[in-house]
């Protein structure tokens, strides 16, 4: 029998399963990981700001990626580190919803930013003579503004749809708060939420995958046809790292979201993939 706990202050996240002997090593590892993520992302931001050579559309678009990475890491690691030290996995409902908002904002923002960067590389490599006319400062501002507005609008709607419910359970099935795990605490009809989530997953992840596939096929065709080996090598190196990051994020995110919709899916696999999306910026 479920009880209405909407007024309850605390929710309970999935246990970490850390023994007493492992608390200190886990604390050190978590703290160092978080500090390294913040340090390297701040280093990228500082390099782009300081170096005039990097004041180009590609790097200005890249500037947004460390910001979202730091948002995601800050939403996850401080509470995780606190949980390791105190062995307390409780979190207030407002804090849990805030964490869910920030983590979804981080994930969605990364997809939109990576798609914008793919478009930039497509224009630079496939239409080099038009690059300066297309990627003007005015257009660049419009692209960056669109990135943040689209991401904010999608995630605010997602959270508002969630907040209209009263939760009747308190055990969050994941290591951090997210929309699918919070919906499992609701005993009302969540078909609208599930439909919205499915549509957004198809639009964001399916749409960005379509953009990436199209732009990189065009880039690959251009690289094959070019008679300049150095230009071909540089283009492949530049786009290769971008493609690896995108495919890793795409694979982990899709599998994690699908696993929430399949009851027989391993919760441990879902948790590992979900956390890897957040700690990946370090690597």
C-alpha positions in Angstrom: 0.0 0.0 0.0 1.4 3.4 -1.0 1.2 6.5 1.2 1.2 10.1 0.0 4.6 11.5 0.9 4.5 14.6 -1.2 5.0 16.7 1.9 8.0 14.5 3.0 11.2 16.4 3.3 13.6 13.6 2.3 14.0 11.1 -0.5 16.4 8.2 -0.5 18.9 7.6 -3.3 20.2 4.1 -4.2 22.9 3.0 -1.8 26.5 3.3 -2.8 27.4 -0.1 -1.2 30.8 1.2 0.1 32.3 -0.6 3.1 33.8 1.3 6.0 37.3 0.5 4.9 36.6 2.0 1.4 35.1 5.3 2.6 38.3 7.2 2.6 39.6 6.0 -0.8 36.2 6.6 -2.3 36.1 10.1 -0.8 39.6 10.9 -2.2 38.7 9.5 -5.6 35.4 11.4 -5.8 37.0 14.6 -4.7 40.0 14.4 -7.1 37.7 13.4 -10.0 35.4 16.4 -9.4 38.4 18.8 -9.0 40.0 17.5 -12.1 36.8 17.9 -14.1 36.5 21.5 -12.9 40.2 22.3 -13.4 40.4 21.1 -17.0 37.2 22.7 -18.0 38.2 26.0 -16.5 41.6 25.6 -18.2 39.8 25.2 -21.6 37.7 28.3 -20.9 40.7 30.3 -19.9 42.7 29.2 -23.0 39.9 30.3 -25.3 39.5 33.7 -23.5 43.2 34.5 -23.3 44.4 33.3 -26.8 43.3 35.5 -29.6 44.1 32.6 -32.0 41.1 30.8 -30.5 38.6 33.6 -31.1 37.1 31.8 -33.9 33.6 30.3 -34.4 34.6 26.7 -33.7 36.2 27.6 -30.4 33.5 30.0 -29.4 31.0 27.2 -29.8 33.4 24.9 -27.9 33.4 27.5 -25.1 29.9 26.4 -24.2 30.8 22.8 -23.7 32.9 23.2 -20.6 30.2 25.3 -19.0 27.6 22.5 -19.4 30.2 19.9 -18.2 30.8 21.9 -15.0 27.0 22.2 -14.5 26.6 18.4 -14.7 29.6 17.7 -12.5 28.5 20.2 -9.8 25.0 18.8 -9.8 26.4 15.3 -9.1 29.7 15.2 -7.3 29.2 17.5 -4.2 26.2 15.4 -3.0 28.0 12.2 -3.9 31.1 13.1 -1.9 28.9 14.2 1.1 27.1 10.8 0.9 30.4 8.9 0.9 31.6 10.7 4.0 28.3 10.5 6.0 26.9 7.3 4.5 23.7 9.2 4.2 21.8 8.8 0.9 18.9 11.0 1.8 18.2 14.2 -0.2 15.4 16.7 0.1 12.7 16.7 -2.6 13.5 20.3 -3.8 17.3 19.4 -4.0 16.5 16.2 -5.9 14.4 18.0 -8.4 17.1 20.7 -8.8 19.7 18.0 -9.3 17.5 16.4 -12.0 17.0 19.7 -13.8 20.8 20.4 -13.8 21.8 16.9 -15.0 19.2 16.9 -17.8 20.2 20.4 -18.7 23.8 19.2 -18.9 23.0 16.2 -21.1 20.6 18.1 -23.5 23.0 21.0 -23.7 25.8 18.8 -24.8 23.8 17.3 -27.6 22.8 20.6 -28.9 26.3 22.1 -28.6 27.9 19.1 -30.4 25.4 19.4 -33.2 26.2 23.1 -33.6 29.9 22.3 -33.7 29.3 19.6 -36.4 27.5 22.3 -38.5 30.5 24.6 -38.0 32.9 21.9 -39.2 30.6 21.0 -42.1 30.6 24.6 -43.4 34.4 25.0 -42.8 35.4 21.9 -44.7 32.6 21.5 -47.3 32.0 25.2 -48.1 35.2 26.9 -47.1 34.6 29.9 -49.4 31.3 30.6 -47.7 32.5 30.0 -44.2 33.1 33.7 -43.2 29.8 34.7 -44.7 27.9 32.0 -42.9 29.6 32.0 -39.5 29.4 35.8 -38.9 29.5 37.1 -35.4 25.8 37.9 -35.7 24.9 34.4 -36.8 27.2 32.9 -34.1 25.3 34.9 -31.4 22.0 33.6 -32.7 23.3 30.0 -32.7 24.6 30.2 -29.1 21.4 32.0 -27.9 19.4 29.2 -29.6 21.5 26.5 -27.9 20.7 27.8 -24.4 17.1 28.8 -25.1 16.2 25.4 -26.6 17.9 23.5 -23.8 16.3 25.6 -21.1 12.8 25.4 -22.6 12.9 21.6 -23.0 14.2 20.9 -19.5 11.9 23.4 -17.7 8.9 21.8 -19.4 10.2 18.4 -18.4 10.5 19.4 -14.7 7.2 21.3 -14.7 5.4 18.2 -15.9 7.0 16.3 -13.1 6.3 18.8 -10.3 2.5 18.7 -10.9 2.4 15.2 -9.3 2.4 14.2 -5.6 5.0 11.5 -4.9 3.8 8.4 -3.0 7.2 6.7 -2.7 10.6 7.9 -1.4 13.2 5.4 -2.9 15.0 6.8 -5.9 16.3 3.9 -7.9 19.4 5.6 -9.3 22.6 7.1 -7.8 21.4 10.6 -8.6 18.0 12.2 -9.3 16.7 12.3 -12.8 13.3 12.5 -14.5 12.8 8.7 -15.1 13.7 7.7 -11.6 11.5 10.4 -10.1 8.5 9.4 -12.2 8.8 5.9 -10.6 7.9 7.6 -7.3 4.6 8.8 -8.7 1.4 6.7 -8.4 -0.7 8.8 -10.8 -1.1 8.6 -14.5 2.2 9.6 -16.1 1.4 8.9 -19.7 1.8 12.6 -20.7 5.3 12.7 -19.1 6.3 9.4 -20.8 5.1 10.7 -24.1 6.9 14.0 -23.7 10.1 12.2 -22.7 9.9 9.9 -25.7 9.3 12.8 -28.1 12.2 14.8 -26.7 14.5 11.8 -26.7 13.6 11.2 -30.4 14.0 14.9 -31.3 17.2 15.6 -29.3 19.1 12.4 -29.7 17.6 11.3 -33.0 17.8 14.8 -34.4 21.3 15.4 -33.4 22.4 11.9 -34.6 20.8 12.8 -38.0 22.7 16.0 -38.1 26.0 14.3 -37.2 25.6 11.6 -39.7 24.7 14.0 -42.5 27.5 16.5 -41.8 30.2 13.8 -41.3 29.2 12.0 -44.4 29.6 15.2 -46.4 32.9 15.9 -44.6 34.1 12.4 -45.4 33.1 12.8 -49.0 35.0 16.1 -49.2 38.1 14.7 -47.5 38.2 11.8 -50.0 37.8 14.1 -53.0 40.4 16.6 -51.9 43.9 16.5 -53.5 45.6 18.0 -50.4 46.7 15.2 -48.0 47.6 17.6 -45.2 44.1 19.2 -45.3 42.5 15.8 -45.4 44.5 14.6 -42.3 43.8 17.8 -40.4 40.0 17.6 -41.1 39.8 13.9 -40.0 41.8 14.6 -36.8 39.6 17.6 -35.9 36.3 15.8 -36.6 37.4 12.4 -35.2 37.6 13.5 -31.6 34.3 15.3 -31.9 32.7 12.2 -33.3 34.1 10.0 -30.5 32.7 12.3 -27.8 29.3 12.4 -29.5 29.0 8.7 -30.0 30.0 7.9 -26.4 27.4 10.4 -25.1 24.7 9.2 -27.6 25.3 5.5 -26.8 25.3 5.9 -23.0 22.3 8.2 -22.9 20.1 6.2 -25.1 20.9 2.9 -23.3 20.3 4.5 -19.9 17.0 6.0 -21.0 15.7 2.8 -22.6 16.8 0.8 -19.6 14.4 2.9 -17.5 11.5 1.7 -19.7 12.5 -2.0 -19.5 11.7 -3.5 -16.1 14.1 -6.5 -16.7 17.1 -4.2 -17.5 19.9 -4.4 -15.0 19.8 -1.5 -12.6 23.6 -1.8 -12.1 24.2 -1.3 -15.9 21.9 1.7 -15.9 23.7 3.3 -13.0 27.1 2.7 -14.4 26.2 4.1 -17.8 24.4 7.1 -16.2 27.3 8.0 -14.0 29.8 7.6 -16.9 28.0 10.3 -18.9 28.8 12.7 -16.0 32.4 11.8 -15.3 33.3 11.4 -19.0 34.4 15.1 -19.5 37.5 14.3 -17.5 38.7 12.0 -20.2 
